[in-house]
Amino acid sequence: MEKNNQIINQNDIKEYNIEAIIEKCEKIEKKKEFIDYITSLLKEKNNQFLYVLYKLYSKKLIIKILEKTLKTINEGGIKKINCEQNRTIGGTFIYYIKINDNINKDDLKKIFWRKTKGRKEKKKLCKKMNKLVLNNK
């Protein structure tokens, strides 16, 4: 993400004025531009889940979750389960999507299906590769 033509890291997010970010989000009219802006804020590589969330729900819901995420990050973040580290800004955003009362479980599957599908395929491939390696010894 750029601020005054300088690339910043996640720790600098606390410097941002949340109201200014939300205002900018609300002004962006094009879906792709909006998704790209949110993706850059969240430091996420994959933005497909944002397109699905946008399609199923609305830009307003994404902005609401983003605002909650930024407030949480500014207040120190959320710890990962069984770990001392904080969740990343993208991880915090995804966490808030998953616990949002307005999003039903069936829609969560639609929003995150690519991640699940990719993990399952990767796991199958790893098992096949392990079998091949073990059989060649």
C-alpha positions as CSV (number, residue, x, y, z in Angstrom):
1,M,0.0,0.0,0.0
2,E,1.2,3.5,-0.7
3,K,1.0,6.6,1.4
4,N,2.5,9.7,0.0
5,N,4.3,7.6,-2.6
6,Q,6.0,5.5,0.1
7,I,5.4,1.8,0.6
8,I,4.5,1.1,4.2
9,N,4.5,-2.1,6.2
10,Q,1.8,-3.5,8.4
11,N,3.1,-2.0,11.6
12,D,2.6,1.5,10.1
13,I,-1.2,0.9,9.7
14,K,-1.7,2.5,13.1
15,E,-0.7,5.8,11.6
16,Y,-3.7,5.8,9.3
17,N,-6.8,7.7,10.1
18,I,-9.5,5.1,10.0
19,E,-12.1,7.6,9.0
20,A,-10.0,8.7,6.0
21,I,-9.6,5.1,4.8
22,I,-13.4,4.4,5.2
23,E,-14.1,7.7,3.3
24,K,-11.8,6.7,0.5
25,C,-13.4,3.3,0.3
26,E,-16.9,4.8,0.1
27,K,-15.8,7.1,-2.8
28,I,-14.4,4.3,-4.9
29,E,-17.1,3.4,-7.4
30,K,-15.5,0.7,-9.6
31,K,-15.6,-2.8,-8.1
32,K,-12.1,-3.8,-9.3
33,E,-10.5,-0.6,-7.9
34,F,-12.3,-1.0,-4.6
35,I,-11.2,-4.7,-4.3
36,D,-7.6,-3.8,-5.3
37,Y,-7.5,-1.1,-2.6
38,I,-8.9,-3.4,0.1
39,T,-6.5,-6.2,-1.0
40,S,-3.5,-3.8,-0.7
41,L,-4.7,-2.6,2.7
42,L,-5.0,-6.2,3.9
43,K,-1.7,-7.4,2.4
44,E,-3.5,-10.3,0.8
45,K,-2.3,-12.2,-2.2
46,N,-5.6,-13.7,-3.1
47,N,-8.6,-11.3,-3.6
48,Q,-11.1,-13.8,-5.0
49,F,-12.9,-14.1,-1.6
50,L,-13.4,-10.3,-1.7
51,Y,-15.1,-10.5,-5.1
52,V,-17.4,-13.3,-3.8
53,L,-18.2,-11.3,-0.6
54,Y,-18.9,-8.2,-2.7
55,K,-21.2,-10.1,-5.0
56,L,-23.1,-12.0,-2.2
57,Y,-23.4,-9.1,0.2
58,S,-22.3,-5.6,-0.4
59,K,-19.5,-3.0,-0.4
60,K,-21.0,-1.6,2.8
61,L,-20.5,-4.9,4.6
62,I,-16.8,-5.1,3.5
63,I,-16.3,-1.5,4.7
64,K,-17.9,-2.3,8.0
65,I,-15.6,-5.4,8.5
66,L,-12.6,-3.4,7.4
67,E,-13.4,-0.6,9.9
68,K,-13.7,-3.2,12.7
69,T,-10.4,-4.8,11.5
70,L,-8.5,-1.5,11.5
71,K,-9.8,-0.6,15.0
72,T,-8.7,-4.0,16.3
73,I,-5.2,-3.6,14.7
74,N,-4.9,-0.1,16.2
75,E,-5.8,-1.5,19.6
76,G,-3.1,-4.2,19.5
77,G,-4.7,-6.9,17.3
78,I,-5.9,-10.4,18.0
79,K,-3.7,-13.2,19.1
80,K,-3.5,-16.4,17.1
81,I,-4.9,-19.5,18.7
82,N,-2.2,-21.3,20.8
83,C,0.4,-18.7,19.8
84,E,1.9,-15.5,21.0
85,Q,1.8,-13.9,17.6
86,N,-0.9,-11.5,16.5
87,R,-3.0,-12.2,13.5
88,T,-2.0,-10.3,10.4
89,I,-4.3,-7.5,9.2
90,G,-5.6,-9.9,6.5
91,G,-6.0,-12.7,9.0
92,T,-8.0,-10.4,11.3
93,F,-10.2,-9.3,8.4
94,I,-10.9,-13.0,7.5
95,Y,-11.6,-13.8,11.1
96,Y,-14.2,-11.1,11.3
97,I,-15.8,-12.4,8.1
98,K,-16.1,-15.8,9.6
99,I,-17.7,-14.7,12.8
100,N,-20.0,-12.1,11.3
101,D,-23.7,-12.8,12.1
102,N,-24.9,-11.4,8.8
103,I,-23.0,-14.0,6.8
104,N,-24.5,-17.5,6.8
105,K,-22.4,-20.7,6.8
106,D,-23.4,-21.7,3.2
107,D,-22.1,-18.3,2.0
108,L,-18.9,-18.7,3.9
109,K,-18.3,-21.9,2.0
110,K,-18.9,-20.0,-1.3
111,I,-16.6,-17.1,-0.1
112,F,-13.7,-19.4,0.9
113,W,-14.2,-22.4,-1.4
114,R,-11.1,-21.8,-3.4
115,K,-8.9,-21.9,-0.3
116,T,-10.4,-25.2,0.8
117,K,-10.2,-26.6,-2.7
118,G,-6.6,-25.6,-3.0
119,R,-5.6,-27.1,0.3
120,K,-7.3,-30.4,-0.5
121,E,-5.6,-30.6,-3.9
122,K,-2.2,-29.7,-2.3
123,K,-2.6,-32.3,0.4
124,K,-3.5,-35.0,-2.2
125,L,-0.5,-34.0,-4.3
126,C,1.8,-34.2,-1.3
127,K,0.5,-37.7,-0.4
128,K,1.2,-38.8,-4.0
129,M,4.7,-37.3,-4.0
130,N,5.5,-39.0,-0.6
131,K,4.3,-42.4,-2.0
132,L,6.5,-41.9,-5.1
133,V,9.5,-41.0,-3.0
134,L,9.0,-43.9,-0.6
135,N,8.5,-46.4,-3.5
136,N,11.7,-45.3,-5.2
137,K,13.9,-45.9,-2.2
